[in-house]
Amino acid sequence: MPTPVVKDTQRTIVMSIVLTTTGTAGLILGGAGYAMEWGFCAYTPAFVLVLGGFAGLASMLARGGAWKGTCPSCNATLRGEMGETVNEAKVLCCPSCKTWVHGTTSLDVIPDGYVHDEPVFAAPLPDSWSWPEGCPVCGEPTTRTVKVEGRSALGTAAAVAAPVSVQRVLVIEVPACDEHDDGVWASRDGEDEENSDEVVFRSLDYYRAFVALNGG
């Protein structure tokens, strides 16, 4: 039975304060830059702060603010990550019962056989692993492998300033059929600080098979 998604007032207030503070900091920086004749050294970051703060605030409020809801499987309370809003599509795993749920203004259990339009089902990548049989999207026999690359957000942000040798990059070969080569993404932004490598799948069934095959 689907459960409703409602506005998380407390988190919405926190997000509003953060975004308002960001925009205000941009105004202060722009004013100081004008007074001190700093030119574009101040105007450019000031513009980014003002736009990100006030435009982000308007967008967040227009999309309903931060959200919270109830797991349709175990009734545990679910809350969105910082920045997620009521009126946007959601796919998440309940931390209490490990059931995957999805929805927009309501949440429902994701059925067996579900395939999302992009990879959303994330699993930790162990030091050694095996792939389940079949294409990660349709389950048909695989005919090839494709190379996928995951790069940490820190590595991406530092790519301009840092040598390639210090960027955190993950490259793996994943199975594919003739029709599908987008069933798996790689990521180095996992929640586990000791091993942040993850693989992310479009197919819920293939995700489950991968987790079961590689020790849960």
C-alpha positions as CSV (number, residue, x, y, z in Angstrom):
1,M,0.0,0.0,0.0
2,P,1.5,3.3,-1.0
3,T,2.4,5.8,1.8
4,P,2.3,9.6,1.4
5,V,5.3,11.9,1.1
6,V,4.9,15.1,3.1
7,K,7.0,18.2,3.7
8,D,9.7,18.0,6.2
9,T,9.3,21.4,7.8
10,Q,12.4,21.2,10.0
11,R,14.8,20.2,7.2
12,T,13.1,22.8,4.9
13,I,13.9,25.5,7.4
14,V,17.5,24.4,7.6
15,M,17.9,24.3,3.8
16,S,16.3,27.7,3.5
17,I,18.7,29.2,6.1
18,V,21.7,27.7,4.3
19,L,20.6,28.9,0.9
20,T,19.6,32.4,2.2
21,T,23.0,32.7,3.9
22,T,24.8,31.7,0.7
23,G,22.9,34.3,-1.3
24,T,23.5,37.0,1.3
25,A,27.2,36.2,1.4
26,G,27.3,36.7,-2.4
27,L,25.6,40.1,-2.0
28,I,28.1,41.1,0.7
29,L,31.1,39.9,-1.4
30,G,29.8,41.8,-4.4
31,G,29.3,45.0,-2.4
32,A,32.8,44.7,-0.9
33,G,34.3,44.0,-4.3
34,Y,32.6,47.2,-5.7
35,A,33.7,49.3,-2.8
36,M,37.3,48.0,-2.8
37,E,37.5,47.9,-6.6
38,W,38.3,44.2,-6.7
39,G,36.7,43.8,-10.1
40,F,35.9,40.3,-11.5
41,C,37.9,38.7,-8.7
42,A,34.9,39.4,-6.5
43,Y,32.1,39.7,-9.0
44,T,32.3,36.2,-10.4
45,P,32.2,34.3,-7.1
46,A,29.6,36.8,-5.8
47,F,27.4,36.1,-8.8
48,V,27.7,32.3,-8.3
49,L,26.8,32.6,-4.6
50,V,23.9,34.9,-5.2
51,L,22.5,32.7,-8.0
52,G,23.1,29.4,-6.2
53,G,21.6,30.8,-2.9
54,F,18.5,32.7,-4.0
55,A,17.7,30.7,-7.1
56,G,18.3,27.5,-5.2
57,L,16.0,28.7,-2.5
58,A,13.2,29.6,-5.0
59,S,13.6,26.2,-6.8
60,M,13.6,24.2,-3.5
61,L,10.4,25.9,-2.3
62,A,8.7,25.6,-5.7
63,R,9.3,21.9,-5.6
64,G,7.7,21.5,-2.2
65,G,10.6,21.7,0.2
66,A,12.4,18.8,1.9
67,W,10.4,15.6,2.3
68,K,9.8,12.8,4.7
69,G,7.6,9.7,4.5
70,T,7.0,6.2,5.8
71,C,8.3,2.9,4.4
72,P,5.4,1.0,2.8
73,S,7.0,-2.2,4.0
74,C,8.0,-1.7,7.6
75,N,6.5,1.8,8.5
76,A,10.0,3.2,9.4
77,T,10.4,6.9,8.9
78,L,12.2,7.9,5.7
79,R,13.8,11.3,5.0
80,G,15.3,12.7,1.8
81,E,19.0,13.6,1.5
82,M,19.8,17.3,1.7
83,G,18.4,19.0,-1.4
84,E,15.8,16.4,-2.3
85,T,12.3,17.7,-2.4
86,V,8.7,16.6,-2.2
87,N,7.7,16.9,-5.9
88,E,10.6,14.9,-7.5
89,A,11.0,11.3,-8.3
90,K,12.6,9.1,-5.6
91,V,14.3,5.7,-5.5
92,L,15.7,4.7,-2.2
93,C,16.4,1.7,0.1
94,C,14.8,1.7,3.5
95,P,17.6,1.6,6.1
96,S,15.5,-0.5,8.5
97,C,14.1,-3.3,6.3
98,K,16.3,-2.9,3.2
99,T,13.3,-2.8,0.9
100,W,13.7,-0.6,-2.2
101,V,10.9,1.9,-2.7
102,H,10.0,4.6,-5.2
103,G,7.6,7.3,-6.0
104,T,7.1,11.0,-6.1
105,T,4.4,12.3,-3.7
106,S,3.8,8.8,-2.4
107,L,6.1,5.8,-1.9
108,D,5.5,2.2,-3.0
109,V,7.5,-1.0,-2.9
110,I,9.5,-1.6,-6.1
111,P,8.2,-4.8,-7.7
112,D,10.3,-7.7,-8.9
113,G,11.5,-7.4,-12.4
114,Y,11.7,-3.6,-12.3
115,V,14.2,-1.9,-14.5
116,H,14.9,1.9,-14.0
117,D,15.8,4.2,-16.9
118,E,19.3,4.7,-15.4
119,P,21.3,2.9,-12.7
120,V,19.9,3.6,-9.2
121,F,20.4,0.4,-7.2
122,A,23.9,0.7,-5.6
123,A,25.9,-2.1,-4.0
124,P,29.4,-2.1,-2.5
125,L,32.1,-3.5,-4.8
126,P,34.2,-6.0,-2.9
127,D,37.9,-6.5,-3.6
128,S,37.0,-9.5,-5.8
129,W,33.6,-10.2,-7.3
130,S,31.7,-12.2,-9.8
131,W,29.0,-11.2,-12.2
132,P,25.6,-13.0,-12.3
133,E,24.7,-14.7,-15.5
134,G,22.8,-12.6,-18.1
135,C,22.7,-9.0,-19.2
136,P,22.4,-6.6,-16.3
137,V,19.4,-5.0,-18.0
138,C,17.3,-7.6,-19.8
139,G,18.7,-10.9,-18.5
140,E,19.5,-12.3,-22.0
141,P,22.8,-14.0,-22.6
142,T,25.8,-11.6,-22.6
143,T,27.8,-11.2,-25.8
144,R,30.5,-8.7,-24.8
145,T,31.9,-6.6,-22.0
146,V,32.0,-2.8,-21.8
147,K,34.3,-0.6,-19.8
148,V,32.8,1.8,-17.3
149,E,34.6,4.4,-15.2
150,G,33.7,5.9,-11.9
151,R,35.4,9.0,-10.5
152,S,34.9,10.5,-7.1
153,A,33.4,13.9,-6.8
154,L,36.6,15.1,-5.1
155,G,38.6,13.8,-8.0
156,T,36.4,15.4,-10.5
157,A,36.5,18.8,-8.7
158,A,40.3,18.6,-8.4
159,A,40.9,17.4,-12.0
160,V,41.9,20.8,-13.2
161,A,44.4,21.4,-10.4
162,A,45.6,17.9,-9.6
163,P,47.7,15.5,-11.6
164,V,45.8,12.5,-13.0
165,S,47.9,10.2,-10.8
166,V,46.2,11.5,-7.6
167,Q,42.6,11.4,-8.9
168,R,40.4,8.6,-7.5
169,V,39.2,6.7,-10.5
170,L,37.6,3.2,-10.7
171,V,37.5,1.4,-14.0
172,I,35.8,-2.0,-14.4
173,E,34.6,-4.3,-17.2
174,V,30.9,-5.2,-17.0
175,P,28.9,-7.7,-19.0
176,A,26.5,-6.6,-21.7
177,C,24.3,-8.0,-24.5
178,D,24.1,-6.6,-28.0
179,E,21.3,-4.2,-27.2
180,H,22.2,-2.9,-23.7
181,D,25.5,-1.3,-22.6
182,D,24.1,1.0,-19.9
183,G,23.1,-1.5,-17.2
184,V,25.9,-0.7,-14.8
185,W,27.6,2.4,-13.5
186,A,30.7,2.5,-11.3
187,S,31.1,5.0,-8.4
188,R,33.8,6.0,-5.9
189,D,31.4,8.0,-3.7
190,G,30.0,5.2,-1.6
191,E,29.0,5.7,2.1
192,D,31.7,3.4,3.4
193,E,34.8,5.5,4.0
194,E,37.1,2.5,4.0
195,N,35.9,1.2,0.7
196,S,33.8,3.7,-1.3
197,D,33.7,1.7,-4.5
198,E,30.2,0.9,-5.7
199,V,28.5,-0.6,-8.7
200,V,25.0,0.8,-9.5
201,F,22.4,-1.2,-11.5
202,R,19.3,-0.4,-13.5
203,S,17.7,-3.8,-12.8
204,L,16.5,-4.6,-9.3
205,D,16.7,-8.3,-10.0
206,Y,20.3,-8.1,-11.2
207,Y,21.3,-6.0,-8.2
208,R,19.9,-8.6,-5.9
209,A,21.7,-11.4,-7.8
210,F,25.0,-9.5,-7.6
211,V,24.6,-8.9,-3.8
212,A,23.7,-12.6,-3.2
213,L,26.5,-13.9,-5.3
214,N,29.1,-11.7,-3.6
215,G,28.4,-12.4,0.0
216,G,25.3,-10.2,0.7
